[in-house]
Amino acid sequence: MTATKRTLTITLFLIIFLFSHAFNVFAESLIESKYSEILKEWENLPDTTADNYTQVISASQLNLPIGTNEVCAQYENACVLLQPKSHAGFELVIPKSGYYTFVFDYANDIQSINPPEIAIKIDGRYPFYEMRRIIFPHIFFDSVKTFAVDRYGNDTYVNLNRRSVWLTNELRDPNFSEPYPFKIYLEEGTRQIDIEGLVTPLYLGNITIKSVSQYMSYNQYRAQYSVESAGFKLTLEAEHPTSRNTTSVVTANDRSLNVTPYDSYRLLMNTLGGSTWSRSGAAVSYEINAPQDGLYQLSFFAIQNTKSNYTVYRKIKINGVVPFEEANAFPFKYIQSYKDVVFANQDKQPYQFFLNKGINTITLEATVSPYNSAIQKIDSVLKEINALSLEIKKLVGNQDNPYKEWIITDYIPDLQPRLVSMADRLQTDLDLIVDGLGSKGSAEALSYKMAIDNLRFLAETPNKVPNRMNRFSVGSGSVAQLLGTVLPLLQQTPLAIDKFTVYSPNQTAISEKSSFFDSMIEGIKRFIHSFTDDPYATIGSDPDEIEVWVNRPRQYVDLLQSMVDETFTPKTGIKIKFSIMPNESKLVLANAANIQPDVALGVSTDKPYELAIRGALYDLRRFDDFDKTIGIYSPGALLSFIINDSVYAIPETQDFWVTFYRKDILSALGIPVPHTWDEVLEILPELQRYGMNFNTALSSGSGMKGFLATAPYLFNQGASLYSEDGFSTNIGSEEAIKGIRFMAESFTIYGMPLTTSSFYNSFRYGEIPVGISNLETYVKLLSAAPEIAGQWDITLYPAIVLEDGTENRYTSGAAQTSVMFKKTKHPNESWRFMKWWMSTETQTKFQDQLILRYGPEYIWSSANLEAFANNSFSQEHKDVILEQWQWLQEPVKLPGSYMLERELSNVWNKIVFDGVNPRVAIDRSVILVNREITRKMEEFGYLENGVKIKEYNVPTIEKVKGWIENAKE
């Protein structure tokens, strides 16, 4: 290449790179800055706001119809209902430029379990990013005042009810991590306010705009009051809050001897919170009947042993208001056992707060506001690392040669100061992190310090950063990974409370402690009791009961038992006894020993066929209404439970396989979201040029590639796994060979990753910004990847486009099933229970109650499509998943199918790792599979000496659809 051409090439590359960088900066400018960043920009603006300024906007000014229903009738002024995707607006005249806060009177619509969300624009734009999503939490109340007792004498969880209650709250960030409500700078003049409903209807009353006021100090607060109460002491059990704003905060049993109430043998709900009360903004409220106006004190009997050496905080409100600055974030230090924690200052002088005579409300709200500065900086640095990593990858491409030298500062001249700036910003919060974690030697503090050290090390020789990406953004020990570990820790603030006491200053609030002898006696009693059987795992039932084994944790069984006792049994007269399944693999042995249950729930999808082919399960198609009942399922979900037109299980839960993609990364690289495999192959070179790739189920799997990873490649080419009569495999057909070839060439030719140890982590850190995964990844991203919230999305599984233009997107998806055993003496009653259990009403209630009892982390992915459509996922994601489930096709099982599953995996391994010709590898496997099918067909009586003596009908989706359609006639 001539010098001129080389110069032109370099110049052109620089132009493209700089244009790309400029475009990225422009794209980022379209998204508003965070609230904390905007506040800094507003610091130099003149604040001429009048003290105690207030302006009230009536709901009648919001350009929506005035409401007249029961909820609006509870409010003293005009009320409107803001629906999702609708708008309310008003003009606001600001007399003086300065800081203002917005206060909303509102009530939630209780039809949805998801709390209402709105977005607010001022003069046609969002003033900062957090105004795109304002959350109004639901208020939940215990359905009863005392805990119900199960059949074994133990307390059970109380169901929570939502109620439309009118509240007044200031606007806050969606993570509830800022220490104070939003203060918004508004310039003098007329401002146009637009409120958009996002999720769940919201009732709006008056909206008050007022000047910002700071919380007074405790000394200022205390100086306002002179009358102390006297002679009053009230202890409340924390497990009985008047209300709470989230279902995450749940009651629990604690076996500590000092906790009340306590029983040596029964499990009592006697504490509140712990690890479940860890999300900032989660609040519980208690009503106190004060005998007189005056000052009172507060003490908690609490424990924080979930996170070692970690200080957590609670915001304390009196009648909905933070009384003074010190109550905005009161610390609870790490304690290993329950201890009295007085609401007091560092000198252990109790804070006193004023209560009016009569009913008052005390609210405890989890808060991470003392760590908010560190959280914001970590989040900002992680985003900057992602952006800088992309810039570097655009320059160096997919080259990880440690011996190659780069002069990258010619192209990113500010690389060194950017690295130093990141380190300096993190350094400012190092002491805060160490103090909060209690020790410089804690794993989290060390991770934070190591991230700073890595950044400073990289800044010393910036031109070596491309060779040291493993210390910057990729893999274990990188800055991104270290900070990604610390971030969720700082966002968790667990605390458990047994009870708390409100008392007059002339009283004491010291909890009684057990003696050494009490502890010794209790230990002996527990030891003796440990030899008794666990009632939840005992086998056997009364003659008039249906025995149901459940392959799930006790929380699920408790809820299921309570729902049966409340609705199913009173309605039908059929009694159900649930037991936690001892071991799923023992179902065959239980059947042989004649101790099998009537019904089993939560059975893995591969088990029903194994049991049915051996005559252990009841044919559910013998029930006249079976074909009508299965209309709630994806037809393809039933295929692996069918033997000769008989069905031996029904789906209970269901997985999904969809394409996950990072919106921020693909947008920055100018890469479109792929919807077909052809489009995937088109974007692969661009991804790989930046050291990225596309994930598949084959990459995420273990050494043995199961049907869930291999079968879709064949199905989408129009191939079946078996011959029409089921006595041989069909993987030697042209369609199947085409599918297998593509399955292998994705790795041998197109360079997709052979293994991905954790797609979740690779996706989270931007190493693999697009790929196929399932429900497990979805839940992790929702709950454990806050730093990329809003930056990822899902779309349909990539389609194979056939020559005639047909697009196929078939995937597997079955998870767990319900079965009935053939030896049951109560088939009709058992079937009635199974229908009730999988009905839309029951499944919807069950998935809602799981969240109401145990928190939003308890996601139930029902195989009932109608019930799934009612769950708490975002509507956009539900639409994608439900559409993908239209393409669900489970691999058919028949005698010897396990050999086909194994050989498909072997064929892939031989082609990819050994370089064997696809046809040669397939031909060898066809011989092995057919031999095993023949052997198993003879074992189960379909062949005799190689001669067919009985037909085997291979099920198809069309057949199942036919059953459903015929049942409608």
Secondary structure, 3 states (H helix, E strand, C coil): CCHHHHHHHHHHHHHHHHHHHHHHHHHHHCCCCCHHHHHHHHCCCCCCCCCCCEEEECHHHCCCCECCCHHHHCCCCCCEEECCCCEEEEEEEECCCEEEEEEEEEEECCCCCCCCEEEEEECCECCCHHHHCEECCCCEEECCCCCCECCCCCECCCCEEECCCCEEEECCCCCCCCCCCCCEEECCEEEEEEEEEEECCEEEEEEEEEECCCCCCHHHHHCCCCCECCCCEEEEECCCCCEECCCCCCEECCCCCCCCCCCCCCCCCCEEEECCCCECCCEEEEEEEECCCEEEEEEEEEEECCCCCCCEEEEEEECCECCCHHHCCEEECCEEEEEEEECECCCCCECCEEECCEEEEEEEEEECHHHHHHHHHHHHHHHHHHHHHHHHHHHHCCCCCCCCCCCHHHCCCCHHHHHHHHHHHHHCCHHHHHHHHCCCCCHHHHHHHHHHHHHHHHHHCHHHHHHHHHHHCCCCCCHHHHHHHHHHHHCECCEEEEEEEEECCCCCCCCCCCCHHHHHHHHHHHHHHCCCCCCCCCCCCCCCEEEEEECCCHHHHHHHHHHHHHHHHHHHCCEEEEEECCCHHHHHHHHHCCCCCCEEEEEECCHHHHHHCCCCECCHHHCCCHHHHHHHCCHHHHHHHEECCEECCEEEEECCCEEEEEHHHHHHHCCCCCCEHHHHHHHHHHHHHCCCCEECHHHHCCCCCCHHHHHHHHHCCCCCCECCCCCCECCCCHHHHHHHHHHHHHHHCCCCCCCCCCHHHHHHCCCCCEEEECHHHHHHHHHHCHHHCCCEEEECCCEEECCCCCEECCECCEEEEEEEECCCCCHHHHHHHHHHHHCHHHHHHHHHHHHHHHCCCCCCCECCHHHHCCCCCCHHHHHHHHHHHCCECCCCCCCCHHHHHHHHHHHHHHHHHHCCCHHHHHHHHHHHHHHHHHHHHHHCCCEECCEECCCCCCCCHHHHHHHHHHHHC
